[in-house]
Amino acid sequence: MESLLINFIRLFVTVLWFLLIARVVLSWTNPRGGGLVAFIYQATEPMLAPIRRVLPPTSGIDWSPLILMLLLGVILRVIVRI
C-alpha cells in the first residue's frame, strides 16, 4: 500500500513539473489562448499564487515556478525516504 501511495505522489509531482515547465514556456511565447493553455494556467495558478504573494516578481522575473519546483523536489525526496 505504501508503494502505491509513493508511486502516486511521484506521478503527481512529475505531472506538476511538466505543467510548470509548460507554463514557463507559454509565458515566454505569449499564446493567444485555447483549451490546453487555459488548463495549464488553471492547474498551476492555485499553487503559484501563494508564492507570488510572499515573493513578488524581481526585475520582471517571476520566481514562483522555480520555487514551487524546488519545493516539490524536496517534498518528493522527504516522502520517498520515509
Order of alpha helices (4+ residues) and beta strands (2+ residues): alpha-alpha-alpha
